[in-house]
């Protein structure tokens, strides 16, 4: 069973909700700001147009008494609330106000100029000032913007309430959508956390058709877990086989030691033979442990394949090793060879392992053929051969065919497993086929230079 530590790690659901919540909050905020700014601008423009239109209309009227102001108020079609006028006459240098408030607003002491034609009047707010020439002087119109701000305040309040309601509704749907999107991944993650390698992987993981990413993740996870399951099974078999292989020499050790203890003094003639057997078993155990260490090292080793090199150089170096290995007849067959990409030391080691197997599983009088091709090397023997049903198993650790056991050939069953491990990391491929009419052809293919 697998467990995943998720402390302080945000889930995809939480990421989706937070991301879209921030996005919608930004969109709504921009919408409120833009809408309010646009409406405010239009309201202010309309207010200014009212002032200009009113001032231009008043420019054609004669304003020289309070009666004129009263007549103007009665006949005006414009909303005159918070609108104040001041008429400055040239003839008698008289200043007339539309009412008392107009005089207060026009006083310099209570107003501060903010922008061109905009003033802040103490205790009354923002005013727009417009001046126009009349027949006997000039007319100053002051119009307040309080109605504009009241309208904006009401509009802003309504927009904020509406936007907040829409935002909460959007968050609700975002959470619902996030749950729907993340549900397959959450369910799959929980299923993976409960997977056991003792049962079929395919049946333990739920089917996922969509979204496509989770479906791809499921397929990849199934393949990975099945590979892990196979590896665990192989490791268990390896431990069992290793225990069995180590148990045999240890049993022989104890048997021969017991024999020496029991009969060594009374029958000293048994001691040399017992010691010889002990030495053989010690040598066998030493070879087994060495092979196991080499396989373990090969599994951990990270190979760096160098540049391309002539295959003939690898073949010639291997040939020297082969001739030193045996006095048996070696037939050499050469064809033009190219350059290959591989690790030279590992290549020679692999060829040596396969060559030793060829010697081991064929009679001493039989020759061995070493054949160099363009991008391959073949080792041909005339021995027992490999049954078709065993060829898929020859690279398994401790595997030895029945004929190997029956002929009592020494070995650990780890040589080809080591060769396969090295070949996988050295751009090489090992295959076996029948040698007509007797024996085996072992072929080592190299990745040739492109």
Backbone torsions as a table, in degrees:
resi	resn	phi	psi	omega
1	UNK	NA	138.1	-176.2
2	UNK	-106.9	143.0	176.8
3	UNK	-128.1	137.9	-178.1
4	UNK	-116.1	126.4	178.1
5	UNK	-78.5	122.5	-174.7
6	UNK	-123.0	18.9	179.9
7	UNK	-64.9	135.8	177.8
8	UNK	59.1	23.8	176.6
9	UNK	-116.2	122.7	-177.4
10	UNK	-75.3	139.3	177.2
11	UNK	-78.5	163.3	178.1
12	UNK	-62.5	-34.9	178.2
13	UNK	-61.3	-46.9	-178.5
14	UNK	-65.6	-38.1	178.5
15	UNK	-63.8	-44.3	179.9
16	UNK	-62.7	-47.3	-178.0
17	UNK	-62.2	-47.3	-178.1
18	UNK	-65.5	-41.7	-178.4
19	UNK	-63.7	-49.2	-178.4
20	UNK	-72.1	-31.4	176.3
21	UNK	-63.3	-43.7	176.8
22	UNK	-64.4	-39.9	-179.8
23	UNK	-63.0	-47.7	-179.8
24	UNK	-67.0	-37.2	177.8
25	UNK	-61.6	-41.3	178.4
26	UNK	-66.4	-42.4	179.9
27	UNK	-62.7	-46.4	-179.5
28	UNK	-65.3	-38.9	179.1
29	UNK	-64.0	-45.6	178.1
30	UNK	-62.4	-40.6	179.4
31	UNK	-61.3	-44.4	179.6
32	UNK	-64.5	-45.1	-178.2
33	UNK	-64.3	-46.3	-178.2
34	UNK	-65.6	-45.3	-178.9
35	UNK	-63.9	-46.3	179.8
36	UNK	-63.0	-43.0	179.5
37	UNK	-63.3	-43.1	-179.4
38	UNK	-64.5	-46.2	180.0
39	UNK	-64.7	-42.0	178.4
40	UNK	-60.4	-43.4	179.4
41	UNK	-62.4	-42.9	-179.9
42	UNK	-67.9	-39.9	179.0
43	UNK	-63.8	-41.8	179.0
44	UNK	-65.4	-41.8	177.6
45	UNK	-60.9	-44.4	178.8
46	UNK	-61.4	-39.6	178.9
47	UNK	-64.7	-40.4	177.3
48	UNK	-64.7	-41.3	178.7
49	UNK	-62.6	-35.8	176.8
50	UNK	-62.1	-41.7	-179.7
51	UNK	-64.5	-46.5	-177.6
52	UNK	-62.8	-46.3	179.8
53	UNK	-62.1	-41.9	179.8
54	UNK	-65.4	-42.9	-179.1
55	UNK	-65.8	-41.1	179.8
56	UNK	-66.5	-34.6	177.3
57	UNK	-69.2	-40.4	179.6
58	UNK	-69.2	-21.9	-178.7
59	UNK	-64.6	-22.8	-179.9
60	UNK	-89.9	-2.8	-177.8
61	UNK	-101.8	156.7	176.3
62	UNK	-95.3	115.4	179.5
63	UNK	-111.7	105.2	178.4
64	UNK	-141.9	9.7	178.3
65	UNK	-161.2	167.6	178.7
66	UNK	-65.4	-24.9	179.3
67	UNK	-62.9	-37.1	179.6
68	UNK	-64.4	-37.0	178.4
69	UNK	-65.9	-43.0	-179.8
70	UNK	-62.7	-42.1	178.9
71	UNK	-63.1	-39.3	-179.9
72	UNK	-63.2	-43.2	-179.2
73	UNK	-64.2	-39.2	-176.9
74	UNK	-69.0	-33.3	-174.0
75	UNK	-98.7	-4.7	-175.8
76	UNK	-75.8	140.7	177.4
77	UNK	-99.8	1.9	-179.7
78	UNK	-96.9	145.7	176.0
79	UNK	-67.2	112.1	-174.0
80	UNK	-94.8	8.7	175.4
81	UNK	-66.6	131.0	-179.6
82	UNK	64.9	29.3	175.2
83	UNK	-117.6	126.3	-175.4
84	UNK	-133.7	141.0	-176.8
85	UNK	-126.5	149.2	176.3
86	UNK	-131.7	127.0	179.0
87	UNK	-111.6	123.9	177.6
88	UNK	-110.0	111.7	-174.3
89	UNK	-91.3	140.3	-178.3
90	UNK	-82.6	-32.8	-171.7
91	UNK	-60.3	-57.2	-177.6
92	UNK	-111.1	12.6	-179.0
93	UNK	51.4	42.4	-178.4
94	UNK	-98.5	147.0	176.5
95	UNK	-116.3	122.4	-179.1
96	UNK	-112.3	138.0	179.4
97	UNK	-113.6	144.3	-179.1
98	UNK	-65.2	-29.0	173.3
99	UNK	-165.5	-175.5	-177.8
100	UNK	-64.9	-38.3	-179.0
101	UNK	-64.4	-34.4	178.6
102	UNK	-60.9	-36.4	178.6
103	UNK	-67.0	-39.6	179.3
104	UNK	-65.4	-44.8	-178.7
105	UNK	-64.6	-34.2	-176.3
106	UNK	-79.2	-12.2	-178.1
107	UNK	-67.9	133.9	-176.8
108	UNK	-65.3	-29.4	-174.1
109	UNK	-69.2	-22.1	-174.8
110	UNK	-105.9	1.1	-179.1
111	UNK	-127.0	146.7	-179.9
112	UNK	-125.5	130.3	-179.9
113	UNK	-77.3	125.8	178.9
114	UNK	-99.7	-61.5	177.5
115	UNK	-126.5	-179.0	177.9
116	UNK	-59.7	115.3	177.8
117	UNK	74.8	5.1	176.8
118	UNK	-113.5	134.2	-177.2
119	UNK	-132.4	147.5	173.4
120	UNK	-105.0	115.7	-177.9
121	UNK	-96.7	128.7	-178.1
122	UNK	-56.8	128.3	177.9
123	UNK	66.1	9.0	179.3
124	UNK	-128.4	-23.8	176.4
125	UNK	106.1	-157.1	-173.9
126	UNK	-85.4	136.9	178.9
127	UNK	-131.7	149.2	175.7
128	UNK	-108.0	131.9	-175.8
129	UNK	-113.2	131.2	-179.5
130	UNK	-135.9	133.7	-177.6
131	UNK	-117.7	136.0	179.2
132	UNK	-140.0	144.0	-180.0
133	UNK	-78.5	139.9	175.8
134	UNK	-119.9	-179.5	-173.8
135	UNK	-60.9	-42.1	-174.1
136	UNK	-115.9	24.0	179.6
137	UNK	161.9	-137.0	177.7
138	UNK	-143.0	152.1	-175.1
139	UNK	-118.0	129.1	179.6
140	UNK	-112.7	123.6	-179.8
141	UNK	-111.1	129.5	175.4
142	UNK	-118.3	120.8	-178.9
143	UNK	-122.5	130.4	-177.7
144	UNK	-79.8	149.4	-179.3
145	UNK	-102.5	11.6	-177.2
146	UNK	-62.9	-36.7	179.2
147	UNK	-64.8	-34.9	177.5
148	UNK	-63.7	-46.3	-178.6
149	UNK	-67.3	-35.8	177.0
150	UNK	-63.6	-43.2	177.7
151	UNK	-62.8	-43.1	179.0
152	UNK	-64.9	-39.5	179.5
153	UNK	-61.8	-45.7	178.9
154	UNK	-63.6	-45.2	-179.6
155	UNK	-63.0	-42.2	-179.3
156	UNK	-64.5	-40.5	178.7
157	UNK	-62.6	-44.8	179.0
158	UNK	-63.9	-42.1	-179.1
159	UNK	-66.1	-40.4	179.7
160	UNK	-64.5	-44.1	178.8
161	UNK	-63.6	-44.2	179.6
162	UNK	-65.3	-43.4	-179.7
163	UNK	-64.7	-40.6	178.9
164	UNK	-62.7	-43.0	178.6
165	UNK	-62.7	-43.4	178.9
166	UNK	-65.6	-37.1	-179.8
167	UNK	-65.1	-44.9	178.9
168	UNK	-63.7	-38.6	177.3
169	UNK	-65.2	-40.6	179.3
170	UNK	-64.4	-42.2	179.0
171	UNK	-62.3	-39.5	178.6
172	UNK	-60.7	-46.6	-179.8
173	UNK	-69.5	-33.0	177.4
174	UNK	-63.9	-43.9	178.5
175	UNK	-63.5	-41.8	178.2
176	UNK	-62.6	-43.2	179.5
177	UNK	-66.9	-40.5	179.2
178	UNK	-63.4	-40.2	176.7
179	UNK	-62.0	-41.3	-178.9
180	UNK	-67.2	-40.7	-178.2
181	UNK	-71.2	-42.5	-174.2
182	UNK	-84.8	-13.7	-177.1
183	UNK	-55.8	-48.3	179.2
184	UNK	-59.3	-40.0	-179.3
185	UNK	-69.5	-40.3	179.2
186	UNK	-64.3	-46.6	179.8
187	UNK	-62.2	-41.2	-179.7
188	UNK	-66.3	-41.1	179.4
189	UNK	-62.0	-42.8	177.7
190	UNK	-63.2	-39.7	179.3
191	UNK	-65.3	-41.2	178.8
192	UNK	-63.3	-38.0	179.8
193	UNK	-64.7	-20.4	-178.7
194	UNK	-105.6	7.1	-178.7
195	UNK	-67.4	137.5	172.8
196	UNK	-118.0	138.7	-176.2
197	UNK	-78.9	-0.6	179.6
198	UNK	-86.6	-9.2	-178.7
199	UNK	-122.6	174.2	180.0
200	UNK	-65.0	127.7	-178.4
201	UNK	-67.1	-42.0	-175.3
202	UNK	-58.9	-39.9	-176.4
203	UNK	-79.2	-17.7	-177.5
204	UNK	-86.2	-19.8	-178.4
205	UNK	-101.0	134.2	-178.0
206	UNK	-68.7	151.2	175.8
207	UNK	-72.2	136.0	179.2
208	UNK	-130.1	112.7	179.9
209	UNK	-91.2	-35.8	178.8
210	UNK	-150.9	153.2	0.5
211	UNK	-69.6	163.0	-174.5
212	UNK	-61.8	-34.2	-178.3
213	UNK	-64.1	-41.1	179.8
214	UNK	-70.3	-36.0	176.7
215	UNK	-61.9	-43.7	177.8
216	UNK	-64.9	-38.3	178.0
217	UNK	-63.6	-39.8	179.3
218	UNK	-62.9	-47.2	-178.9
219	UNK	-61.1	-43.1	179.1
220	UNK	-64.8	-41.9	-179.6
221	UNK	-65.0	-39.7	178.8
222	UNK	-60.9	-47.0	179.8
223	UNK	-62.8	-42.5	-179.3
224	UNK	-65.8	-45.1	-179.1
225	UNK	-66.8	-36.9	176.7
226	UNK	-65.8	-38.5	176.4
227	UNK	-64.4	-41.9	177.9
228	UNK	-64.2	-39.8	178.6
229	UNK	-62.4	-44.9	177.9
230	UNK	-61.4	-39.9	-179.9
231	UNK	-64.8	-42.6	178.8
232	UNK	-62.2	-42.4	179.0
233	UNK	-62.5	-43.7	179.1
234	UNK	-63.6	-38.8	179.6
235	UNK	-64.8	-40.7	177.7
236	UNK	-63.4	-43.5	178.1
237	UNK	-64.1	-38.2	179.5
238	UNK	-62.9	-45.4	179.2
239	UNK	-62.1	-43.3	179.3
240	UNK	-63.3	-45.3	-180.0
241	UNK	-65.7	-41.3	179.4
242	UNK	-63.2	-41.7	177.8
243	UNK	-60.6	-42.0	-179.8
244	UNK	-65.8	-45.2	-178.2
245	UNK	-65.8	-36.6	178.9
246	UNK	-75.4	-27.7	-179.1
247	UNK	-66.9	-35.0	-177.5
248	UNK	-62.3	-53.9	178.8
249	UNK	-66.5	-32.5	178.5
250	UNK	-66.1	-38.4	176.4
251	UNK	-63.7	-43.5	177.6
252	UNK	-62.8	-38.5	176.4
253	UNK	-56.2	-54.1	-175.5
254	UNK	-65.2	-37.7	179.5
255	UNK	-63.0	-45.4	-178.6
256	UNK	-71.1	-36.0	175.9
257	UNK	-64.7	-41.2	177.8
258	UNK	-63.1	-37.6	178.9
259	UNK	-63.3	-42.5	179.6
260	UNK	-65.0	-41.0	-179.7
261	UNK	-65.1	-42.4	-175.7
262	UNK	-73.7	-44.4	-168.3
263	UNK	-119.8	1.6	-175.6
264	UNK	-62.5	-40.9	-177.9
265	UNK	-75.3	-42.6	-178.0
266	UNK	-79.2	-31.3	-178.4
267	UNK	-129.8	75.6	-177.7
268	UNK	-62.3	-14.9	-179.6
269	UNK	-68.7	-18.9	-178.8
270	UNK	-83.6	-15.0	-174.6
271	UNK	-66.4	-48.8	-179.6
272	UNK	-56.7	-42.9	-179.7
273	UNK	-65.4	-39.8	179.5
274	UNK	-65.2	-40.2	178.4
275	UNK	-66.2	-37.4	177.2
276	UNK	-62.1	-43.1	178.5
277	UNK	-66.2	-38.1	176.4
278	UNK	-61.7	-41.7	179.0
279	UNK	-63.9	-40.2	178.8
280	UNK	-63.8	-44.3	-179.7
281	UNK	-67.7	-36.5	177.4
282	UNK	-63.8	-41.4	178.1
283	UNK	-64.3	-41.0	178.8
284	UNK	-63.3	-43.9	179.5
285	UNK	-65.6	-39.1	178.4
286	UNK	-62.4	-42.3	177.7
287	UNK	-63.9	-39.8	-180.0
288	UNK	-64.0	-47.4	-179.9
289	UNK	-63.9	-39.9	179.0
290	UNK	-61.8	-43.3	178.4
291	UNK	-63.8	-41.1	178.7
292	UNK	-62.8	-41.3	178.0
293	UNK	-65.4	-39.1	178.8
294	UNK	-64.7	-41.5	178.6
295	UNK	-64.9	-43.9	178.8
296	UNK	-61.6	-41.1	178.3
297	UNK	-65.6	-40.8	179.8
298	UNK	-64.8	-36.3	179.5
299	UNK	-66.4	-37.3	-177.6
300	UNK	-85.3	-20.2	-173.5
301	UNK	-70.7	135.3	175.9
302	UNK	-102.6	108.0	-176.0
303	UNK	-80.6	139.4	172.0
304	UNK	-117.0	104.9	-177.9
305	UNK	-71.5	128.1	-178.4
306	UNK	-82.8	-158.8	-179.6
307	UNK	-76.6	167.6	-179.1
308	UNK	-65.4	145.6	-179.7
309	UNK	-141.4	153.2	-177.9
310	UNK	-62.3	132.3	179.1
311	UNK	-66.8	-28.4	-178.8
312	UNK	-63.2	-31.7	178.8
313	UNK	-67.2	-40.5	177.4
314	UNK	-64.2	-43.5	-179.6
315	UNK	-61.8	-45.0	-178.8
316	UNK	-65.5	-38.6	178.2
317	UNK	-67.0	-40.8	176.8
318	UNK	-64.7	-36.5	-179.7
319	UNK	-61.8	-39.0	177.2
320	UNK	-63.0	-42.7	178.4
321	UNK	-63.7	-42.7	-177.9
322	UNK	-64.4	-41.2	-179.4
323	UNK	-67.9	-32.3	177.9
324	UNK	-76.2	-18.8	-175.8
325	UNK	-79.0	-29.8	-172.5
326	UNK	-152.6	158.7	173.4
327	UNK	-97.1	2.4	-177.7
328	UNK	-67.3	157.7	180.0
329	UNK	-68.1	126.6	177.4
330	UNK	-116.9	120.4	177.9
331	UNK	-97.1	128.3	-176.4
332	UNK	-109.2	128.6	177.2
333	UNK	-124.4	123.8	-177.0
334	UNK	-118.8	141.1	169.9
335	UNK	-129.8	162.1	178.8
336	UNK	-56.4	129.7	-177.6
337	UNK	-115.5	152.1	179.6
338	UNK	-102.5	-160.7	176.3
339	UNK	-98.7	144.8	-178.4
340	UNK	-129.4	158.5	178.1
341	UNK	-107.6	109.0	-178.2
342	UNK	-164.0	177.8	172.7
343	UNK	-95.6	117.6	-172.0
344	UNK	-62.9	-43.6	-178.0
345	UNK	-63.7	-45.7	179.3
346	UNK	-65.3	-37.3	-179.8
347	UNK	-61.1	-46.3	179.6
348	UNK	-64.6	-38.8	179.3
349	UNK	-63.4	-43.0	178.7
350	UNK	-63.2	-45.5	179.1
351	UNK	-61.6	-37.5	179.4
352	UNK	-64.7	-42.2	179.9
353	UNK	-62.1	-45.1	-178.3
354	UNK	-68.8	-37.7	177.8
355	UNK	-63.1	-42.9	178.1
356	UNK	-62.0	-37.2	176.4
357	UNK	-64.9	-39.8	179.0
358	UNK	-62.2	-39.9	177.5
359	UNK	-67.9	-40.2	-174.7
360	UNK	-66.8	-37.2	-173.8
361	UNK	-102.7	23.1	174.3
362	UNK	-139.0	158.7	-177.1
363	UNK	-69.1	153.6	-175.5
364	UNK	-63.3	-28.6	-178.3
365	UNK	-83.8	-10.0	-178.0
366	UNK	-80.7	142.7	178.0
367	UNK	-82.5	165.0	174.7
368	UNK	-125.8	135.2	-179.0
369	UNK	-103.2	129.8	173.4
370	UNK	-111.1	118.7	-171.7
371	UNK	-119.9	125.0	178.1
372	UNK	-101.0	123.5	176.0
373	UNK	-111.8	-170.1	-177.2
374	UNK	-64.7	-46.7	-180.0
375	UNK	-136.8	31.4	179.5
376	UNK	-153.1	162.7	173.3
377	UNK	-132.7	134.7	179.2
378	UNK	-117.2	140.5	174.6
379	UNK	-118.7	115.2	-173.1
380	UNK	-111.8	126.8	175.9
381	UNK	-121.9	169.8	-178.8
382	UNK	-123.6	45.0	-175.5
383	UNK	-103.2	-138.7	-172.9
384	UNK	-70.7	-29.1	-176.4
385	UNK	80.5	170.4	179.7
386	UNK	-119.2	118.9	177.6
387	UNK	-56.8	148.6	-177.4
388	UNK	-58.1	-38.1	-177.0
389	UNK	-72.5	-15.1	-178.9
390	UNK	-96.7	-9.3	-173.1
391	UNK	-67.8	-26.9	178.1
392	UNK	-80.9	-7.2	-176.1
393	UNK	-110.5	-8.5	-171.0
394	UNK	-64.8	-21.2	-179.2
395	UNK	-92.5	0.9	176.4
396	UNK	-76.9	145.3	-178.8
397	UNK	-67.1	135.1	177.8
398	UNK	70.4	6.5	179.1
399	UNK	-77.0	130.7	173.9
400	UNK	-142.7	128.8	-177.6
401	UNK	-64.5	162.2	-178.7
402	UNK	-57.9	-38.9	-177.7
403	UNK	-67.6	-28.5	177.1
404	UNK	-67.4	-41.7	179.2
405	UNK	-68.6	-40.9	-176.1
406	UNK	-67.0	-33.0	179.2
407	UNK	-87.3	0.0	175.5
408	UNK	55.1	48.7	178.6
409	UNK	-86.9	130.9	-179.5
410	UNK	-66.6	146.9	178.6
411	UNK	160.9	164.6	-179.1
412	UNK	-108.5	-13.7	-176.1
413	UNK	77.1	17.9	-178.6
414	UNK	-112.6	-11.1	-175.5
415	UNK	-60.7	-52.3	-178.8
416	UNK	-69.1	-29.1	175.2
417	UNK	-63.6	-42.0	176.3
418	UNK	-65.8	-42.3	179.5
419	UNK	-60.8	-42.3	179.8
420	UNK	-64.9	-39.5	179.9
421	UNK	-64.2	-44.0	179.3
422	UNK	-68.9	-38.8	-179.0
423	UNK	-63.3	-39.1	-179.1
424	UNK	-63.2	-27.4	-178.4
425	UNK	-99.7	0.7	-176.5
426	UNK	-122.7	21.9	177.4
427	UNK	59.6	43.3	-179.0
428	UNK	-130.7	158.2	178.4
429	UNK	-136.8	131.3	-178.8
430	UNK	-109.6	133.1	176.9
431	UNK	-142.5	157.4	-179.1
432	UNK	-126.2	145.0	175.5
433	UNK	-146.5	165.3	-178.8
434	UNK	-73.7	142.2	173.3
435	UNK	-100.4	114.0	-179.0
436	UNK	-75.7	127.6	5.9
437	UNK	-102.5	-0.2	-176.1
438	UNK	-150.9	140.9	176.5
439	UNK	106.9	-164.7	-173.9
440	UNK	-135.4	143.6	171.7
441	UNK	-108.6	114.1	175.5
442	UNK	-97.9	122.2	-176.5
443	UNK	-115.1	130.3	177.4
444	UNK	-114.8	110.7	179.9
445	UNK	-95.4	138.3	179.4
446	UNK	-111.0	153.6	174.9
447	UNK	-79.0	114.1	-177.1
448	UNK	-79.4	158.7	-179.8
449	UNK	-67.7	131.1	-179.1
450	UNK	-84.7	NA	NA
